[in-house]
Amino acid sequence: MIKKVSIITIIGLVVASLAIVAIAKYQRVVPPAITHALSAATGTNGGLADVEADMLIAAAKAGAAPEFAKGTWINSDSLTLDKLRGRVVVVEFWTFGCYNCRNTLPSIKDWDARYRDRGLTIVGVHTPETESEYSFESVRREVPALEIKYPVVTDNDYQTWKAYGVEAWPTIFVLDKQGRIRWKHVGEGRYEETEGVIKTLLAE
């Protein structure tokens, strides 16, 4: 009887595990809780998932930002953080179909217009959420339609997303002139605080 119960339990666990993998594969993204657990178990992401949000990180305590993974660039030639050294960089993880992402665009476009000539570069990392957002033609059509003039790079395989430990759309990072992550915000809002960080880092 005990052996029969054990076998049934094992079969149940296997079926549940396969179901989770199938769902994650279908959605093309592992659920955040599972991602965090896997990262902790494997030691990946270099602790970036644990970067405290909405707090200016002191330069001495700030870690280097991961490089952008290979992708297709819009509004710019291919950029690297090494090329951007000496400039403050705002990195926003977004996707064109995300309502919350669209709500951030007025502020981000305003920062681009106001601070680009003063040393700011904004990079939109387009990490798709739905099937239609994987199409480069769709991204290329949506970027000008949304009046986005700053560089955008596709992240269809989630390599940059994973490197930064991102778990939600939109997520914004602000990097200082040495390429260190000094600020992180998840979701909408905190626009004044983020702009204040940009100003502070431009003045450093």
Secondary structure by P-SEA (a helix, b strand, c coil): caaaaaaaaaaaaaaaaaaaaaaaaaaccccaaaaaaaaaaacccccccccccccccccccbbbbbccccccccccccccccccccbbbbbbbcccccaaaaaaaaaaaaaaacccccbbbbbbbccccccccccaaaaaaaaaaaccccbbbbcccaaaaaaacccccbbbbbbccccccccccccccaaaaaaaaaaaaaac
